């Protein structure tokens, strides 16, 4: 990607930990998800081990307590042991099922398109540096391969891969985009929309400026005046941490772009 002149000496924007960790409940979920991901084998084996140990403990308890080995339906202890053995067997079977199921990791695909970098020429230097930073940050830490930012009906940024028209990157028709069902639904809900498997959504045709084989898209509202479209090369490639990161970047961009005046000129 070429280094633009206005980026020299520009201060790189940053997002504070306070912004990222606003929701402590989400943070706890992330920690649990990270632990499970790192200890996947332990999690899968655990039910089998616990169930097997429970089974052995029930047998040992019955053996050393002097209870006859033959179950007696009239004995409360025998009935309790039978129930405990059934539960232990269920846990063991659950563990065996978990071990037999091996989730297939999503594989990134090579998106079909051409590289582009288009910016609204009326952006001040600090806003330009910030949107460029947002693109570079998302591309570096996630499966993001295309980023489009539309604000007040203007295409503020189109970066990464885009669909090809006559050898050139297809421009974003911002006026039609913001009238489409996808953008309208996001603004109505005032929440992020994650299209984890884009080829399954009929509304994908509203995003015809993206590569035709784009796998996943995150639609992030920028207040009620803009939208940020983050496109990836992997089905379900944006995890919960990525989605919160995108949301935090969106809030920061909205705060910055609110102060900007726009023209119709777009530089590419």
N, C-alpha and C positions, 0 to 999 in steps of 0.2 A: 504494500500500500504506500503511495507516495506521501512524503512529509510535506504538509502544507505550510506556506510561509508564516501564516498568522499563528501557527502553533509554537513557534520559537519563543522561549521565555514565558510561555503561558503557564499559569499556575494550574496544577492538576487538581481538580475538585476531589473531595473525599467525602465519604459517608461515615458518620460516627457510629460507634457500637450501640449508642443509645437508640439510633434510628433502626438498626438491624434487630435489636432485641426488645422492641416495644412489647411484644407479646411473649410473656414468659412461658405460657403454655406451649406455644409453638416451639420455643427453644428446647423445652423438655422433650417434645416429640422428636426433634432433630437429634438430640443426644441419644435417645433410645434407638432411633433408626440407624444412627452411625454405629452403635454398639452391636446391633443385630447384624448389620452388614459385615462388620469386621469379624464377628464370631459366628458366622453362618453355620459352620459344621457343628459347633457346640449346641446351638439352638436346635438343630435337627436331631441330634443324638440324645439330647436331654430327656424327652419323653420316654424313650426306650429304657434309659438307665433308671429313671425314677420309677417307672412301672415295674421293671425287673426287681429293683430293690424292695419295693412295696410287696411284691409277690413273695419274695424270700422272707421278709419280716413277718408276714402273716403265717407262713409255714413254720418259721422258727418259734413264734409266739405259741402256736398250737402245740408244737412238739415239747417245748420246755415247761409249759404250764400244766402238763399232765392230762390234757384233754384227749379223749380217745380219737384216733385218726379218722374214724368213720363219722361222717357228719350226721348229727341227730336233729331232725326237724323240730323237735320239741325244745331244743337248747337255743337260748338267745345268742350265746357265744358262737354256736355253729352257724346260725343264720347271718350274724354279723361278719363272720369270716368268709362266707360264700359271697356276700355283697362286696367285701373288700377285694377278694380275688377277681371278681368280675370287673370291678373298677380298674384294678391293676392291669388286667388283660387288655382293657380298652385303651389305657394309656400307652401300653406297649405297642398295640396295633397302630395307634396314632403316630407314634414315633417311626414305625416301619414305613407308614405311608409317606411321612415327611422325608424320610431318607430316599424313598423311591422316586419322588418328584424332584426333578432338577430343573429349575427355572432357566429358560433360555434368555441370555442377556441380549438386549437390543443391539443390533449391529448398525453402525453409521453407514449411510449410503453416500455415494458421490453425487452431489446435486448438479443438475444440468442447467447451466446458466453462464452468465458473463459477470465479471467483477465490475463494480461501479462505486463511485463515491460522489454523491450530489448533495450540495448544501445550499440553503437559502442564503443568498448574498447579503441580505439585510441584517443578518445576525451580528450582534456585537462580538468582539473577540472573546470575551469571557464565556458567552453562551456557546460560541462555536467550539471552543476548547472543551466545554463540558459535554456536548453531544458526541464529539469525537472520542472523548474519554469513555463515555458510556458504551459506545460501540466496541472499542478496543477491550474494555473490561469484560463485557458479555462474551465476546468472541474468545477471549483467553480462558475464561473459567467455566464455560458451559458449551453445549453443542450448538450454540447460536452461529449461524452462517449468513444471516441477512437481518438487517435492522432498518425499520422504516418508522419515522416519527412525523406525525401530522399534527399541526396545531393551528387552530383558528382557520382551518381550510387550506393551509399552506403546507407543502412538503418541506419540513425543516431539514430532514436528513433521509437519504436513501443510501445505505452502505452494504457492502458485501455482494453476494450473488443475486442476480436478478434474471428474469426470463429474457430471452433474446428476441429482438425484432429487427430484421434487416441488419444484423451484425452489431446492433447496439443494445444496451440495456433498456428494457421497457420502462418508461417513466410511470410514476404513480399518478393516477387520475384521482386526486384528493377529493374533488367535488363529488364524484360518484362513490368513492370509498366511504365517505362519512354518511352518505345516504343509505348505504347498504344495511342489511339485516344484522351483520356481525357487529359493526360499530354501534349501531343503535341499541342492540341488546346489551352491550358492555356499558354504555352510558346509562341506560335505564337501571341496570343492576348496581352501577357504581362499584363493581367488583371486577377483578381480573378474571379473564376467561382463558382456560387452557384447553386447546384442541390437541389432545395427546396423540391422536392418530388422524392427521389431517385428511388423508385420502378417503376416509369414511364420511366426511362432512360435505353435504351438498353446497354449503356456503363457501367452500374453498374457491369457487370460481370468482368470488369477489376479490380474491387476492391473486389475480392473474399476473401481477408484476413480480411475484415470487417464482423461483424455479418450479417447473411443473411437477417435480418429484419431491417437493418439500414434505418432510415427514411429520413435523409437529410445529405448532404455532402457539405463542402466548400473546393474548391481546390485553394490554395494560392501559386502562384509562388514565389520562393526564388531566385530572380534575374533570370538568364538564366541557372543556374546550379542545382537548386533544386526545390522541391515542398513540401508543407505541406498539409496534408489531414486531415481535421477536420470533424469527423462524429458525428451526433447527433441522439437522440432517439425520436425526434418530427418533424413531417412534418411542413415545414416552421418555424422551431424553432429558426433559427438564424435571428435576427432582423438586421436592418441597423447598429445599434450601435455595435452589435456583429461582423458584417462584417468588420467595420472599425477597431475594436480592433484586429481582426485576421490579417488584413492587416498590422497594426502597429507592431504586434509581428513578422510577417513574415519579415518585413524590418530589424528589430533588429537581428533576427536569421541569416539572410543572411549576415549581416555585421560581425557577430561573426564567422560563419562557413567558411567564405572566408579565414580566417587566419589559419584554421585547416588543418592538413595533416591526411589522412584516411588510414586505413588498412582494410583488408577483414574480420577481426575478429569481431564478434558481441557477446556481453555478454548478457545472459538472466537470 
